[in-house]
Amino acid sequence: MHANGRYYGGSFNPVPDAEPDDGLLDVLLVRDVSRATVLRVIGKYKAGHYAQLPELIRHFRCRRVHIRCDRESEINLDGELMMSRDVTFEIAPQSIRFFYPRGLTYHAAAEQGGEHIAAT
């Protein structure tokens, strides 16, 4: 599952059109796959081509995600590990302010269109 930072883990960009301030979570639900399948498709996932793998990955945009597991499972929160059988992720509107160097952008549309939105 993925949330709303567009990049993570170094250079992974699984949802290049995710916007951290649009009020929605971009969630990728990946079916249970073998290690061999992971090795075969990780490049497409990393580059944001999840739509080329509809038999393995579904994309949802929502404000809230609730997950229930039959047993305690690992939950990775930006590198922090917690264990739970029941967890909810939801948008908390206008709860954090972003800042970034002048000349850079975190908006996918501006990045793809060649525009640069600078912090003011």
Steps between C-alpha positions, in 0.01 A plus 500: 500500500614849425390833642567849375866573484585449133853369565624259763772245558757695303355518151167317517223707339208255479225764458657791310174695484438487879462846653578538872258791542192392299314357802518141373715196568630314197493133599648211303367160600739226390382138487696232681788426261804273495857628526551409135204723404639785712832473316319500166280807566690716752643723227154590369371560854803716587455711186129561556369261236263313733217542244688255274448234769120496558504129587732579796440861608185707555509878552252677728466867595323556831494704820514201736633143495410244766690168507411195711722192513431151634823519702739770616689629197791732433413859411777723366442869570779675313760261637342458845368151567186435700289188543122498484195306386298813436622835366344808339674762287317820418557848371538775759437812287745791532690328782850552367669772297747413227804699406761422239788674324421773247480360149376156608145371509307220660206530259496224239317705236748787520793258494364319196415824319845647548378778731663565834307623800727678745438552869418860582 
